[in-house]
Protein backbone atom coordinates (compact mmCIF):
# COMPACT_ATOMS: atom_id res chain seq x y z
CA UNK A 1 0.00 0.00 0.00
CA UNK A 2 1.19 3.50 -0.75
CA UNK A 3 -0.10 6.98 0.00
CA UNK A 4 0.62 10.61 -0.71
CA UNK A 5 -0.06 13.01 2.16
CA UNK A 6 0.52 16.68 2.90
CA UNK A 7 2.31 17.98 5.99
CA UNK A 8 3.92 21.34 6.67
CA UNK A 9 3.49 22.62 3.10
CA UNK A 10 5.16 19.52 1.61
CA UNK A 11 3.83 16.37 0.02
CA UNK A 12 5.27 12.97 0.91
CA UNK A 13 4.92 9.72 -1.02
CA UNK A 14 5.20 6.77 1.35
CA UNK A 15 4.81 3.00 1.46
CA UNK A 16 4.00 0.80 4.42
CA UNK A 17 7.07 -0.05 6.55
CA UNK A 18 9.11 2.86 5.16
CA UNK A 19 11.13 5.29 7.31
CA UNK A 20 10.44 8.97 6.68
CA UNK A 21 11.82 12.24 8.06
CA UNK A 22 9.37 15.11 8.57
CA UNK A 23 9.67 18.55 10.16
CA UNK A 24 10.39 18.50 13.89
CA UNK A 25 7.50 18.39 16.33
CA UNK A 26 7.19 17.74 20.05
CA UNK A 27 6.71 13.97 20.21
CA UNK A 28 8.39 11.29 22.26
CA UNK A 29 10.02 8.24 20.71
CA UNK A 30 7.50 5.40 20.54
CA UNK A 31 4.46 7.63 20.23
CA UNK A 32 2.32 7.74 17.08
CA UNK A 33 1.53 10.63 14.75
CA UNK A 34 -1.47 10.78 12.41
CA UNK A 35 -1.50 12.65 9.12
CA UNK A 36 -5.08 13.35 8.02
CA UNK A 37 -4.42 15.31 4.81
CA UNK A 38 -4.17 12.27 2.51
CA UNK A 39 -4.25 13.08 -1.20
CA UNK A 40 -3.89 9.57 -2.67
CA UNK A 41 -4.18 5.96 -1.49
CA UNK A 42 -3.17 3.02 -3.66
CA UNK A 43 -2.90 -0.71 -3.08
CA UNK A 44 -2.07 -3.94 -4.89
CA UNK A 45 -5.70 -4.57 -5.90
CA UNK A 46 -5.41 -1.84 -8.52
CA UNK A 47 -8.14 0.44 -7.18
CA UNK A 48 -6.44 3.77 -6.32
CA UNK A 49 -8.36 6.46 -4.46
CA UNK A 50 -7.60 10.02 -5.47
CA UNK A 51 -8.91 12.85 -3.31
CA UNK A 52 -10.66 15.97 -4.46
CA UNK A 53 -8.63 17.43 -2.75
CA UNK A 54 -8.42 14.89 0.12
CA UNK A 55 -9.38 11.20 0.38
CA UNK A 56 -12.28 11.15 2.83
CA UNK A 57 -11.66 9.09 5.96
CA UNK A 58 -8.05 8.23 5.04
CA UNK A 59 -5.09 8.80 7.35
CA UNK A 60 -1.43 7.85 7.52
CA UNK A 61 -0.15 6.73 10.93
CA UNK A 62 3.53 6.72 11.83
CA UNK A 63 5.51 5.65 14.89
CA UNK A 64 8.07 8.19 16.11
CA UNK A 65 11.58 6.73 16.14
CA UNK A 66 13.18 9.89 17.52
CA UNK A 67 14.55 13.30 16.63
CA UNK A 68 17.57 13.76 14.40
CA UNK A 69 19.78 16.84 14.27
CA UNK A 70 21.71 17.75 11.15
CA UNK A 71 23.39 20.79 12.66
CA UNK A 72 26.84 19.40 11.92
CA UNK A 73 26.10 20.08 8.23
CA UNK A 74 25.33 23.76 8.80
CA UNK A 75 27.36 26.75 9.89
CA UNK A 76 24.84 27.55 12.62
CA UNK A 77 22.22 25.63 14.55
CA UNK A 78 18.57 26.35 13.86
CA UNK A 79 15.39 24.66 15.03
CA UNK A 80 14.60 23.87 11.38
CA UNK A 81 17.63 21.56 11.37
CA UNK A 82 15.75 19.08 13.56
CA UNK A 83 13.55 16.41 12.01
CA UNK A 84 11.32 13.71 13.38
CA UNK A 85 12.04 10.19 12.08
CA UNK A 86 8.94 8.00 11.59
CA UNK A 87 8.25 4.36 10.81
CA UNK A 88 5.09 4.06 8.72
N, C-alpha and C positions, 0 to 999 in steps of 0.2 A: 504494500500500500504506500502511496505517496501523496503529499499534500503541498500546496503553496499557501502560505499565510503571511499576514502583514503584521509587523511589529516595529515601532519606533521609526516610522517613515521608510522602512525597508521591506522588501519581500524576500522570503526564504523558501526554497524548494527543499523538502526533506523527505526521507524515507524512514520507515520503522526501524528502530535499532541504531540509527545514525547519531553521531555526536555533533553538536552544533554550538557555536559561540554567538551569543546575542549581547546587546548592550547591558551593562551592569545594572543590577537591581538588588535591593535588600532581600536576600533569601538565603537561608541556611542550606548547607550541603545535605542532601537526602530529602529535601522538601520537593513538592511538585509545583509546576507553573502551568497554567492553562492559557492558550492563545485562542481567542474566540473569533478573530477576524480571518477566517479561512476563505480563500478565493477559489480553490480547486481541490477536489479529492478524487483520486484515481486508484483503482485496484486491478488485480489480475483478471477479473471477470470481464473486463472490457467495457464497463459502464461508468465512464467518468462523470463527475458532477461538477459543473461550472457555475459559480455564483453570479448573481446579477445585482449588486456587486459581490455579495457574500453568500456562501453556501449555508442555508438555514439549518440550524441545529448542529453544525459541525464544529469541532474543536480539536486542537492539537495539544497533547499533554506531554510535558517533559519533566524528567527528574533532574534536579540540580546536582551537578557533580562538584561544583565549587567555583570560586572566583579565580581568575587568571590575570596577572598584571604583565603588561608588555612595556613597562616603563624603561627597561634596559635598552629598548630600541629607539628611544626618543631622547632629545636633549633636556627635556624637563618633564616632570611628572604631572599628569592631569587626571582628573576623575574619568575622563573619556577613555583613558588607556586601560580601564578595567573592563573585563567582560565576564559574563556568566556562562559557564560550560554546562550544557544540557545533554542528557541521554533521552532520545525520543522513542 
